[in-house]
Amino acid sequence: MPKPNASISPLAARLRAASRGGALGPPGTDSIDELWAAADRAAAALAGCGLEPLLVGCAVADERAFAATWLACSMAGACFVPLPPRATAHEVAAATRLVDCHLLVTDAEPAAESHVSFAALSNGATLQPSQARLDLPSDVRMVQLTSGSTGAPEAILLTETQLAANLRQSRAHLQQRTGKRVFRALPMFHAMGNAVLLELLATGSAQTGSAAFDPARDVAQMGEHGCQALVCTASYLRLLLQLGILDAGHLPRLEDFELGAEPVDPRLVAELRERFPEARIHVRYGLSEGAGALTRLTLPAHATLPCRGAVGTALPGVEVRVVDGELWSRAASCAAERLTVAGRAPLLDGEGYLHTGDDAELAADGTVVLHGRRSAFLKVLGHRVDPLEIEVLLRTLSGIHDAVVIGIDDPLRGQRVHARVELRPGSPVDTDGWAAACRAGLSDFKVPARFEVGTLPRTPSGKVDRAAASALARRTDPDTGES
């Protein structure tokens, strides 16, 4: 069987050397050397497929299997495509319509010849890749799936160079984590979760994580493992604080917090400060298109957040500017292309800037202050949710003529999914049935928390007026206090 070509991936070589002193998984799990040995075997199997580029989807929940698959792809010159491990058939079909992977590494019972478990992959199984064909540059090492403004999925094409640049940009910050045990409360297939996984490998940190969002279990593990740092979303931190289970008494070694994926409120930082006055708090800002963090704000002991939306200054090697109220960023880590249903499309303008779609301003000291997204995307539990995906499903249900989905601000979830549906004449209201259909076809965080029945507000051209629908939902929602 052909061996992986280590020279094809300087990034993998760097991660191998840097991770030697670290660990992945709870104390007592296999060593980092055994992780790399499994990755080497998997890389050899992938290299034997003879396809370039080989697209490998990864839908596994185990963090070591996920990491080893990623590293194996890098060493074999394959392209890694992270997918939700518990995605429904509907969601997998939506993703693979855009990125038809040659192989799918999965926890589930293989449903096709091109599906394989990680155990089989790392133990020399004969692989049977599909005959999928996708025109990608040979240096693309990861396809990060997201959602497009049209409702169709988009895929960010990240090269080896861009992924390595992300680690360089955060090097000074990451060196503070060397030798420490870090807990990741992030899904690994998520852009931030995947970036943090690689960042911690590059520091030799001892890391473990959970994507189950089980507060009691997560806090118990942090205490049992002696974790010194927690990386999570702002909404998950808020939940831990409101439950009263996150404090220095139970977690005396916890001294470092890193928050990202959604805006951070000064009140949240103030509440965290009451529990951990001496802790360092880091607020990061990044995008799927940027491979990781682009700015970071570090708050030393006792310091509080200066204002809502403050995300710090640009990292070394990153340039930011605000043009007509929109944040633009230029960095070696920014992806140059995306893949849409229409084919490959550029992400950068003629000067190499990424137009982020975030409204922002620059303070006098260079601090970036975000004011919100320009698009209609929702942020639920740190996930970027496309309302059009939910609307498309709702319109397939019996009795529903049309639907609009908007987000209602929620202190725990970031936003709650709210659906307003317009019925066909004579059709009954069936909220339980609609919810069941959504649960069957969507991840839990995408299922509407509330269904409201009524005529949809429309523009003179007949299109649904999202701004009016959002205002109406806020007025009638029983939890907003505006009804």
C-alpha positions as CSV (number, residue, x, y, z in Angstrom):
1,M,0.0,0.0,0.0
2,P,1.4,3.4,-0.9
3,K,2.7,5.5,2.0
4,P,1.5,9.0,2.7
5,N,3.8,11.7,1.3
6,A,4.7,13.7,4.3
7,S,6.4,16.4,2.1
8,I,3.0,17.2,0.7
9,S,1.9,18.8,4.0
10,P,4.3,21.1,5.9
11,L,1.3,21.9,8.1
12,A,0.9,18.2,9.1
13,A,4.7,18.0,9.8
14,R,4.4,21.1,12.0
15,L,1.4,19.8,13.9
16,R,3.2,16.4,14.4
17,A,6.2,18.1,16.0
18,A,4.2,20.7,18.0
19,S,1.7,18.2,19.4
20,R,4.2,15.8,20.9
21,G,3.9,17.1,24.5
22,G,0.1,17.4,24.3
23,A,-2.9,15.1,24.5
24,L,-6.3,14.8,22.8
25,G,-9.0,13.3,25.0
26,P,-9.6,12.8,28.7
27,P,-6.6,11.8,30.9
28,G,-5.9,8.1,30.4
29,T,-6.8,7.9,26.7
30,D,-4.3,6.8,24.1
31,S,-1.2,8.9,23.7
32,I,-0.7,11.6,21.0
33,D,1.8,9.2,19.4
34,E,-0.9,6.6,19.0
35,L,-3.2,9.2,17.5
36,W,-0.5,10.0,14.9
37,A,0.1,6.3,14.3
38,A,-3.7,5.9,13.5
39,A,-3.5,9.0,11.2
40,D,-0.5,7.5,9.4
41,R,-2.3,4.3,8.7
42,A,-5.4,6.2,7.5
43,A,-3.3,8.4,5.3
44,A,-1.7,5.4,3.7
45,A,-5.1,4.0,2.9
46,L,-6.3,7.4,1.4
47,A,-3.1,7.7,-0.6
48,G,-3.8,4.4,-2.2
49,C,-7.1,5.6,-3.7
50,G,-5.2,7.3,-6.6
51,L,-7.6,10.3,-6.8
52,E,-6.5,13.9,-6.8
53,P,-8.0,15.7,-5.1
54,L,-9.7,13.0,-3.0
55,L,-12.6,14.5,-1.1
56,V,-13.2,12.9,2.3
57,G,-16.3,13.7,4.2
58,C,-16.0,13.2,8.0
59,A,-19.2,12.7,10.1
60,V,-17.8,11.2,13.3
61,A,-18.5,12.3,16.9
62,D,-15.3,10.9,18.4
63,E,-12.8,13.7,18.7
64,R,-9.7,11.5,18.2
65,A,-11.2,9.9,15.1
66,F,-12.2,13.3,13.7
67,A,-8.7,14.7,14.3
68,A,-6.9,11.7,12.9
69,T,-9.1,11.8,9.8
70,W,-8.2,15.5,9.3
71,L,-4.5,14.8,9.8
72,A,-4.6,11.8,7.5
73,C,-6.2,13.9,4.7
74,S,-3.5,16.5,5.1
75,M,-0.7,14.0,4.9
76,A,-2.2,12.2,1.9
77,G,-2.9,15.4,0.0
78,A,-6.7,14.8,0.3
79,C,-9.4,17.4,1.0
80,F,-11.2,17.2,4.4
81,V,-14.9,18.0,4.5
82,P,-16.2,18.2,8.1
83,L,-19.9,17.2,8.4
84,P,-22.3,17.1,11.4
85,P,-22.0,13.6,13.0
86,R,-25.7,13.5,13.8
87,A,-27.0,15.2,10.6
88,T,-30.3,13.9,9.2
89,A,-30.5,12.3,5.8
90,H,-32.0,15.6,4.6
91,E,-29.0,17.6,5.8
92,V,-26.4,15.2,4.4
93,A,-28.2,15.3,1.1
94,A,-28.2,19.1,1.0
95,A,-24.4,19.2,1.7
96,T,-23.4,16.5,-0.7
97,R,-25.4,18.0,-3.5
98,L,-22.7,20.7,-3.5
99,V,-19.7,18.7,-2.4
100,D,-20.1,15.1,-3.5
101,C,-17.4,13.3,-1.5
102,H,-15.5,10.3,-2.8
103,L,-15.5,8.8,0.7
104,L,-17.5,9.3,3.9
105,V,-16.0,8.4,7.2
106,T,-19.0,7.9,9.5
107,D,-20.1,6.5,12.9
108,A,-23.3,5.2,11.4
109,E,-23.8,1.9,9.7
110,P,-22.3,2.3,6.2
111,A,-25.1,3.0,3.8
112,A,-23.0,2.9,0.6
113,E,-19.8,1.3,-0.6
114,S,-18.0,4.6,-0.3
115,H,-18.8,4.9,3.4
116,V,-16.3,3.6,6.0
117,S,-15.8,3.7,9.7
118,F,-12.6,5.3,11.1
119,A,-11.6,2.0,12.7
120,A,-11.7,0.3,9.3
121,L,-10.0,3.2,7.6
122,S,-7.1,3.2,10.1
123,N,-6.7,-0.6,9.9
124,G,-6.1,-1.0,6.2
125,A,-9.6,-1.5,4.9
126,T,-10.0,-1.7,1.1
127,L,-11.6,1.6,0.1
128,Q,-14.1,2.0,-2.6
129,P,-14.4,5.7,-3.4
130,S,-17.3,6.9,-5.5
131,Q,-16.7,8.3,-8.9
132,A,-17.6,11.8,-7.9
133,R,-15.9,14.6,-9.8
134,L,-15.4,18.1,-8.5
135,D,-13.1,20.7,-10.1
136,L,-11.0,21.9,-7.1
137,P,-7.5,23.3,-7.0
138,S,-5.0,20.7,-5.9
139,D,-3.9,22.6,-2.9
140,V,-7.3,22.8,-1.2
141,R,-7.1,20.8,2.0
142,M,-10.5,21.6,3.6
143,V,-14.0,22.5,2.5
144,Q,-15.8,24.3,5.2
145,L,-19.6,24.1,4.6
146,T,-21.8,27.1,5.4
147,S,-25.0,28.5,4.0
148,G,-25.5,30.9,1.1
149,S,-27.8,33.9,1.1
150,T,-29.9,32.2,-1.6
151,G,-30.6,29.3,0.7
152,A,-28.3,26.9,-1.2
153,P,-25.3,25.6,0.7
154,E,-21.9,27.2,0.1
155,A,-18.5,25.8,0.6
156,I,-15.4,27.7,1.6
157,L,-12.2,26.4,-0.1
158,L,-9.3,26.5,2.3
159,T,-5.8,25.7,1.2
160,E,-2.8,24.4,3.1
161,T,-1.3,27.9,3.0
162,Q,-4.4,29.6,4.5
163,L,-4.8,27.0,7.3
164,A,-1.1,27.4,8.2
165,A,-1.5,31.2,8.2
166,N,-4.2,31.0,10.7
167,L,-1.9,29.3,13.2
168,R,0.9,31.9,12.6
169,Q,-1.5,34.8,13.2
170,S,-2.5,33.4,16.6
171,R,1.0,32.1,17.5
172,A,1.7,34.5,20.4
173,H,-1.7,33.9,21.9
174,L,-1.6,30.2,21.5
175,Q,1.8,29.8,23.2
176,Q,0.1,30.8,26.4
177,R,-1.8,27.5,26.2
178,T,1.3,25.2,25.8
179,G,1.2,22.4,28.3
180,K,-2.2,23.4,29.7
181,R,-5.4,21.4,29.7
182,V,-8.2,23.0,27.7
183,F,-11.9,22.1,27.4
184,R,-13.6,22.8,24.0
185,A,-17.4,23.1,24.3
186,L,-17.8,23.4,20.5
187,P,-18.9,21.1,17.7
188,M,-15.8,20.0,15.7
189,F,-17.4,20.4,12.3
190,H,-18.2,24.0,13.1
191,A,-15.7,26.5,11.7
192,M,-14.6,27.7,15.2
193,G,-14.5,24.2,16.7
194,N,-12.4,22.9,13.9
195,A,-10.0,25.9,14.0
196,V,-9.6,25.6,17.8
197,L,-8.9,21.8,17.5
198,L,-6.0,22.6,15.2
199,E,-4.8,25.6,17.2
200,L,-4.5,23.5,20.4
201,L,-2.7,20.7,18.5
202,A,-0.2,23.3,17.4
203,T,0.5,24.3,21.0
204,G,1.1,20.9,22.5
205,S,-1.9,21.5,24.8
206,A,-3.8,18.7,26.5
207,Q,-7.3,19.2,25.1
208,T,-10.7,17.5,25.4
209,G,-14.1,18.6,24.3
210,S,-17.8,18.0,24.0
211,A,-20.3,19.0,21.4
212,A,-23.3,17.6,23.3
213,F,-23.9,20.8,25.2
214,D,-24.6,18.9,28.4
215,P,-23.8,21.6,31.1
216,A,-23.6,19.3,34.2
217,R,-21.5,16.7,32.4
218,D,-19.2,19.3,30.8
219,V,-18.5,21.0,34.2
220,A,-18.0,17.7,35.9
221,Q,-15.4,16.7,33.2
222,M,-13.7,20.1,33.5
223,G,-13.3,19.6,37.3
224,E,-12.3,15.9,37.0
225,H,-9.7,16.7,34.3
226,G,-8.3,19.8,36.0
227,C,-9.0,22.0,33.0
228,Q,-7.3,25.4,33.1
229,A,-9.1,27.0,30.1
230,L,-12.5,26.8,28.5
231,V,-13.3,27.7,24.9
232,C,-17.0,28.1,24.0
233,T,-19.7,30.4,22.6
234,A,-21.0,33.3,24.6
235,S,-24.5,31.7,24.8
236,Y,-23.1,28.5,26.3
237,L,-21.1,30.4,28.9
238,R,-24.2,32.3,29.8
239,L,-26.1,29.0,30.3
240,L,-23.4,27.7,32.6
241,L,-23.5,30.8,34.7
242,Q,-27.3,30.9,34.9
243,L,-27.4,27.3,36.1
244,G,-25.0,28.3,38.9
245,I,-22.6,25.4,38.2
246,L,-19.6,27.4,36.9
247,D,-17.5,28.9,39.7
248,A,-14.0,29.0,41.1
249,G,-15.0,26.9,44.1
250,H,-15.9,23.9,41.9
251,L,-13.2,24.6,39.2
252,P,-10.2,26.1,41.1
253,R,-7.8,25.6,38.2
254,L,-9.9,27.3,35.6
255,E,-8.1,30.6,34.8
256,D,-8.7,31.3,31.1
257,F,-11.8,31.7,28.9
258,E,-12.1,32.2,25.2
259,L,-15.4,33.2,23.6
260,G,-16.3,33.4,20.0
261,A,-18.9,32.6,17.2
262,E,-21.3,35.3,18.4
263,P,-21.4,38.7,20.1
264,V,-20.4,39.0,23.7
265,D,-22.4,41.2,26.1
266,P,-20.6,43.3,28.8
267,R,-23.1,42.0,31.3
268,L,-21.9,38.4,30.6
269,V,-18.3,39.4,31.2
270,A,-19.3,41.2,34.4
271,E,-21.1,38.1,35.7
272,L,-18.1,35.9,34.8
273,R,-15.9,38.4,36.6
274,E,-17.9,37.9,39.8
275,R,-17.1,34.2,39.7
276,F,-13.6,34.4,38.3
277,P,-12.1,37.8,39.1
278,E,-8.5,36.8,38.3
279,A,-9.2,35.0,35.0
280,R,-8.1,36.1,31.6
281,I,-10.9,36.5,29.1
282,H,-10.4,36.4,25.4
283,V,-13.0,37.5,22.8
284,R,-12.2,36.3,19.3
285,Y,-13.8,37.2,16.0
286,G,-13.5,35.2,12.8
287,L,-15.4,33.7,9.9
288,S,-15.5,30.4,8.0
289,E,-13.9,32.4,5.2
290,G,-10.9,33.3,7.4
291,A,-9.9,29.8,8.6
292,G,-9.9,31.0,12.2
293,A,-9.6,34.2,14.3
294,L,-8.9,37.6,12.6
295,T,-9.1,39.8,15.7
296,R,-8.8,39.1,19.4
297,L,-9.5,41.1,22.6
298,T,-7.8,40.0,25.8
299,L,-9.1,41.2,29.1
300,P,-6.6,40.7,32.0
301,A,-7.6,40.0,35.6
302,H,-10.5,42.2,36.8
303,A,-11.0,43.9,33.4
304,T,-14.4,44.2,31.8
305,L,-15.6,44.5,28.3
306,P,-15.6,48.1,27.1
307,C,-18.8,47.8,25.1
308,R,-21.0,45.3,23.3
309,G,-19.5,44.0,20.1
310,A,-15.9,44.8,21.0
311,V,-13.7,42.0,19.5
312,G,-10.2,43.5,19.8
313,T,-7.6,44.5,17.3
314,A,-6.4,42.7,14.2
315,L,-4.0,39.9,14.8
316,P,-0.4,40.0,13.4
317,G,-0.6,39.7,9.6
318,V,-4.3,40.7,9.5
319,E,-5.5,44.1,8.1
320,V,-8.9,45.5,8.8
321,R,-10.8,48.5,7.5
322,V,-14.4,49.7,7.6
323,V,-15.9,50.7,4.3
324,D,-19.4,52.2,4.3
325,G,-20.0,50.7,7.7
326,E,-18.9,47.2,6.6
327,L,-15.8,45.4,8.0
328,W,-13.3,44.3,5.4
329,S,-10.3,42.1,6.2
330,R,-7.2,41.1,4.4
331,A,-5.0,38.2,5.6
332,A,-3.1,35.2,4.3
333,S,-5.6,33.0,6.1
334,C,-8.6,34.4,4.1
335,A,-10.0,32.0,1.5
336,A,-9.8,33.2,-2.0
337,E,-12.7,31.1,-3.4
338,R,-16.0,29.5,-2.4
339,L,-18.1,26.9,-4.1
340,T,-21.8,27.5,-4.9
341,V,-24.4,25.6,-6.9
342,A,-23.2,27.7,-9.9
343,G,-19.6,26.7,-9.5
344,R,-16.4,28.3,-8.0
345,A,-16.7,32.0,-7.2
346,P,-14.1,34.6,-5.8
347,L,-14.4,35.7,-2.2
348,L,-11.8,38.6,-2.3
349,D,-12.0,41.9,-4.1
350,G,-9.3,43.2,-6.4
351,E,-7.1,44.4,-3.4
352,G,-7.4,41.0,-1.6
353,Y,-10.0,42.1,1.0
354,L,-12.8,39.9,2.3
355,H,-16.0,41.7,2.7
356,T,-17.3,40.2,5.9
357,G,-20.9,41.2,5.8
358,D,-20.6,42.5,9.4
359,D,-21.5,46.1,10.3
360,A,-18.7,47.5,12.4
361,E,-16.7,50.6,13.4
362,L,-13.0,51.0,14.3
363,A,-12.2,52.7,17.6
364,A,-9.3,55.1,17.9
365,D,-7.1,52.4,19.3
366,G,-7.9,50.0,16.4
367,T,-10.4,48.0,18.3
368,V,-13.1,46.5,16.1
369,V,-16.7,47.0,17.4
370,L,-19.3,44.9,15.7
371,H,-22.9,46.0,15.3
372,G,-24.5,42.9,13.7
373,R,-24.8,40.9,10.5
374,R,-26.0,42.5,7.2
375,S,-27.7,39.2,6.2
376,A,-30.8,37.4,7.5
377,F,-28.8,34.5,9.0
378,L,-29.6,33.5,12.6
379,K,-27.1,32.6,15.3
380,V,-28.4,29.8,17.5
381,L,-26.2,28.2,20.1
382,G,-23.2,29.4,18.1
383,H,-24.5,27.9,14.8
384,R,-25.1,30.0,11.7
385,V,-28.6,29.0,10.7
386,D,-30.0,29.8,7.2
387,P,-33.8,30.6,7.7
388,L,-34.4,29.7,4.1
389,E,-33.5,26.1,4.7
390,I,-36.2,25.9,7.4
391,E,-38.7,27.8,5.2
392,V,-38.2,25.4,2.3
393,L,-39.0,22.4,4.5
394,L,-42.1,24.1,6.0
395,R,-43.5,24.8,2.6
396,T,-43.5,21.1,1.8
397,L,-45.8,20.4,4.7
398,S,-49.5,19.8,4.2
399,G,-51.6,22.9,4.7
400,I,-48.8,25.4,4.7
401,H,-48.9,27.9,1.8
402,D,-45.9,30.0,2.8
403,A,-43.6,30.6,5.7
404,V,-41.0,33.1,7.0
405,V,-38.4,32.3,9.7
406,I,-36.7,34.9,11.8
407,G,-34.7,35.1,15.0
408,I,-35.8,36.4,18.3
409,D,-33.0,37.5,20.6
410,D,-32.5,35.0,23.5
411,P,-30.1,35.3,26.4
412,L,-29.2,31.6,26.4
413,R,-29.4,30.6,22.8
414,G,-28.3,33.8,21.1
415,Q,-31.5,33.7,19.0
416,R,-34.6,31.5,19.0
417,V,-36.0,30.3,15.8
418,H,-39.5,31.7,15.2
419,A,-41.7,30.6,12.3
420,R,-44.7,32.5,10.9
421,V,-46.8,30.4,8.6
422,E,-49.6,31.3,6.1
423,L,-52.1,28.4,5.7
424,R,-53.9,27.3,2.6
425,P,-57.6,28.1,2.8
426,G,-59.4,25.6,5.1
427,S,-56.3,24.0,6.4
428,P,-56.1,23.2,10.1
429,V,-53.4,24.5,12.5
430,D,-51.1,21.6,13.3
431,T,-48.1,23.0,15.3
432,D,-47.3,19.6,16.8
433,G,-47.1,18.0,13.4
434,W,-45.0,20.8,12.0
435,A,-42.6,20.6,14.9
436,A,-42.3,16.8,14.4
437,A,-41.6,17.2,10.7
438,C,-38.9,19.8,11.5
439,R,-37.3,17.5,14.1
440,A,-37.2,14.7,11.5
441,G,-35.6,16.8,8.9
442,L,-33.4,19.3,10.7
443,S,-30.9,19.4,13.6
444,D,-32.5,20.2,16.9
445,F,-31.1,23.8,17.0
446,K,-32.9,24.6,13.7
447,V,-36.4,23.5,14.9
448,P,-38.6,26.5,15.5
449,A,-39.3,27.3,19.1
450,R,-42.6,28.8,18.2
451,F,-45.0,28.7,15.3
452,E,-47.3,31.6,14.6
453,V,-50.2,31.5,12.1
454,G,-51.2,34.5,10.1
455,T,-50.9,36.4,6.8
456,L,-47.3,37.1,5.9
457,P,-46.4,40.8,5.5
458,R,-45.3,41.5,1.9
459,T,-43.7,44.2,-0.1
460,P,-45.5,45.9,-3.0
461,S,-43.8,43.4,-5.4
462,G,-45.3,40.5,-3.5
463,K,-42.2,39.3,-1.8
464,V,-42.2,38.5,2.0
465,D,-41.1,41.6,3.9
466,R,-38.6,40.1,6.4
467,A,-38.1,43.3,8.3
468,A,-41.9,43.6,8.9
469,A,-42.1,40.0,9.8
470,S,-39.3,40.3,12.3
471,A,-41.0,43.4,13.9
472,L,-44.3,41.6,14.1
473,A,-42.7,38.5,15.7
474,R,-41.0,40.6,18.4
475,R,-44.3,42.3,19.2
476,T,-46.3,39.1,19.5
477,D,-43.7,36.8,21.1
478,P,-44.7,36.1,24.7
479,D,-41.1,36.1,26.0
480,T,-40.0,39.5,24.6
481,G,-42.2,41.6,26.8
482,E,-43.4,43.6,23.8
483,S,-46.7,41.8,23.3
